Amino acid sequence: MSKQFWAVIVVIVLIFIGIFAFSNNGTPGGNSNNSGTPSQHIEGKGLDHVTLVEYGDYECPYCGQYYPIVKQVVSQYSNQITFQFRNFPLTSIHPNAFAGARAAEAASLMGKFWQMHDLLYEQNGIYYNSNQTANTWVGASNPLPYFDNLAKQLGLNVNKFNQYYNSNRVDNTINADMAAGNKLGVNATPTFYLDGKKISVGESVANFQTLINAAIAQKTGHAGTSSTSAGTTNQTKASSPSKP
């Protein structure tokens, strides 16, 4: 056969190799065309059939500011609503965001998702002091040792935690969450949905209460009130969401 024929064959092979490599590196977690399913991290009894969903990024400073507000809201409405968290790491501006999501999903496979979720936000430096991120997993060149310490705090087997952390299983879950968010048009964090509708909410617990009470009233026909006193609010301020 001619050299020209073999040259054409080589070019075709290289094209297919390039396509394969691109498809397997579409996201920091590996294969973007994965077979994973979106996460189902839900808390609350949901007796009034109202659902609040957050698409969040553990490295996002605004998610860190919203964290104590959302936590108080979820606690106050623990009987009436369900709260769901899904991963949406903004890797273009937060280099350790995907790693943080991996830590949470690895802990989830060991029955400690919400505990790790809370620790990641409470120890990302933003929640306490936005000028101290250099001493946390957020500013680390290798955040895994920080995550290992968090796993130890939660009483997890660190070797098993590392196996899950480095697995395709957690990557696929995170990528599936991101794909679900992309379909909804999520492009910033935190992004909130109340009963499937995107909401703009900030500044305080009172803002969440207003929207949730209205959603409960629409579903049940009676005025919504939080599990604790509806008049007890947290006036913690929150800034605009992060954008990629």
C-alpha positions in Angstrom: 0.0 0.0 0.0 1.1 3.5 -0.7 2.6 5.9 1.9 -0.3 8.3 1.2 -2.8 5.6 2.2 -1.1 5.0 5.6 -0.8 8.7 6.2 -4.6 9.0 5.8 -5.1 6.1 8.3 -2.7 7.7 10.8 -4.6 11.0 10.6 -8.0 9.3 11.1 -6.6 7.4 14.2 -5.3 10.6 15.7 -8.6 12.3 15.2 -10.4 9.5 17.1 -7.9 9.6 19.9 -8.4 13.4 20.2 -12.1 13.0 20.4 -11.8 10.3 23.0 -9.4 12.4 25.1 -11.6 15.4 25.0 -14.7 13.5 26.0 -12.9 12.1 29.0 -11.6 15.4 30.2 -14.7 17.6 29.9 -14.8 18.3 33.6 -12.3 18.3 36.5 -13.9 15.1 37.7 -13.1 13.1 34.5 -15.7 11.8 32.1 -18.4 14.4 31.5 -20.6 11.8 29.8 -20.9 9.7 32.9 -23.6 7.3 34.0 -24.1 8.9 37.4 -27.3 10.2 38.7 -27.9 13.5 40.6 -27.4 13.5 44.3 -30.4 13.2 46.7 -29.2 15.0 49.8 -32.5 15.9 51.5 -33.4 16.9 55.1 -36.6 18.0 56.7 -40.0 16.2 57.1 -41.7 18.2 54.3 -45.2 17.9 55.8 -46.4 20.9 53.8 -44.9 19.5 50.6 -42.7 22.5 49.9 -39.1 22.0 48.7 -36.2 24.4 48.8 -33.2 23.4 46.6 -29.7 25.0 46.7 -27.1 24.6 44.0 -23.9 25.4 45.9 -20.1 25.6 45.7 -18.2 24.9 48.9 -15.4 27.3 48.0 -17.8 30.1 47.0 -17.6 33.0 49.4 -21.2 33.9 49.0 -22.3 30.4 49.6 -20.3 30.7 52.8 -22.2 33.8 53.8 -25.5 32.2 53.0 -24.6 29.0 54.9 -25.7 30.1 58.4 -28.8 31.8 57.0 -29.9 28.7 55.2 -29.0 26.5 58.1 -31.3 28.6 60.4 -34.1 28.5 57.8 -33.9 24.7 57.4 -33.9 24.3 61.2 -37.0 26.6 61.6 -39.0 24.9 58.9 -37.7 21.3 59.6 -41.3 20.0 59.8 -42.9 22.0 57.0 -40.3 21.8 54.1 -37.6 19.6 52.7 -34.3 21.1 51.8 -32.0 19.7 49.1 -28.4 20.5 48.3 -26.8 19.9 45.0 -23.2 20.4 43.9 -22.4 23.1 41.4 -18.6 23.8 41.8 -17.5 26.8 39.8 -14.2 25.4 38.8 -13.2 28.2 36.5 -12.9 30.6 39.5 -12.7 28.2 42.5 -9.8 25.7 42.0 -10.6 23.6 45.0 -14.4 23.6 44.5 -14.6 20.2 42.8 -12.4 18.7 45.5 -14.7 20.1 48.2 -17.6 18.4 46.5 -15.7 15.2 46.3 -15.1 15.3 50.1 -18.8 15.8 50.7 -19.8 13.0 48.4 -17.2 10.7 49.8 -18.5 11.3 53.3 -22.0 10.8 52.0 -21.1 7.2 51.0 -20.1 6.7 54.6 -23.3 8.2 56.0 -21.9 11.7 56.9 -22.9 14.0 54.1 -24.6 16.8 56.1 -21.8 16.7 58.7 -19.1 17.1 56.1 -21.2 19.7 54.2 -21.3 21.8 57.4 -17.6 21.4 58.2 -16.6 22.4 54.6 -18.5 25.7 54.9 -17.5 26.3 58.5 -13.8 25.8 57.8 -13.5 27.4 54.4 -12.4 30.6 56.0 -15.2 32.6 54.5 -17.8 31.8 57.1 -15.5 33.1 59.9 -13.2 35.6 58.2 -12.8 36.2 54.4 -9.2 37.2 54.9 -8.1 33.8 56.4 -8.7 31.5 53.5 -4.9 30.9 53.0 -4.9 28.7 56.1 -7.8 26.5 55.0 -8.5 23.9 52.4 -9.6 26.7 50.1 -6.1 28.1 49.7 -4.3 24.8 49.8 -2.3 23.5 46.8 -3.4 20.0 47.9 -6.6 20.1 50.0 -6.9 16.4 50.7 -4.9 16.5 54.0 -7.4 19.1 55.2 -10.3 16.8 54.2 -8.7 13.9 55.9 -8.6 15.9 59.1 -12.3 16.6 58.7 -13.0 12.9 58.1 -11.2 12.1 61.3 -13.3 14.7 63.2 -16.4 12.8 61.9 -15.0 9.5 63.0 -14.6 8.2 59.4 -12.1 5.6 58.3 -9.7 7.8 56.4 -8.4 5.1 54.1 -12.0 4.3 53.0 -12.7 8.0 52.8 -9.8 8.4 50.4 -10.9 5.5 48.3 -14.3 7.1 47.8 -12.8 10.6 47.3 -10.7 9.3 44.4 -13.4 7.2 42.9 -15.4 7.7 39.6 -18.5 7.2 41.6 -18.3 10.6 43.4 -17.1 12.3 40.3 -20.1 11.0 38.4 -22.5 12.2 41.0 -21.0 15.7 41.0 -21.0 15.9 37.2 -24.7 14.7 37.2 -25.6 17.5 39.7 -23.8 20.0 37.4 -25.6 18.7 34.3 -28.9 19.0 36.1 -28.1 22.6 37.1 -27.0 23.4 33.6 -30.3 22.3 32.3 -32.0 24.6 34.7 -29.8 27.5 33.6 -27.8 27.7 36.8 -24.7 29.9 36.3 -24.0 31.3 39.7 -23.8 30.1 43.3 -25.7 30.0 45.5 -28.8 29.5 43.3 -32.1 28.6 45.0 -35.3 27.0 43.7 -38.5 26.9 45.7 -40.9 24.3 44.5 -39.1 24.2 41.1 -39.1 28.0 40.6 -35.9 30.0 40.7 -36.0 32.6 43.5 -33.9 35.7 44.2 -33.4 35.9 48.0 -30.8 37.4 50.2 -29.9 39.6 53.2 -31.6 37.7 56.0 -33.7 34.7 57.2 -36.7 37.0 57.0 -36.4 37.1 53.2 -36.6 33.3 53.1 -39.5 33.2 55.5 -41.5 35.5 53.4 -41.1 33.3 50.3 -41.5 30.0 52.1 -44.6 31.1 54.0 -46.2 32.2 50.8 -45.3 28.8 49.2 -46.8 26.9 52.2 -50.0 29.0 52.0 -50.3 28.3 48.3 -49.9 24.6 48.9 -52.0 24.1 52.1 -54.3 27.1 52.2 -53.1 28.1 55.6 -50.4 30.6 56.6 -46.9 29.2 56.8 -45.0 29.6 60.1 -41.6 28.4 61.0 -41.0 25.6 63.5 -39.7 28.2 65.9 -41.1 31.7 66.3 -41.8 33.2 62.9 -40.8 36.5 64.3 -37.3 35.3 65.2 -35.0 36.3 62.3 -31.3 36.4 61.6 -30.3 39.7 60.1 -27.0 38.4 58.7 -26.4 40.1 55.4 -25.5 38.2 52.3 -23.9 39.6 49.1 -24.5 38.8 45.5 -24.0 35.3 44.2 -20.7 34.1 42.7 -20.6 34.1 38.9 -18.2 32.2 36.7 
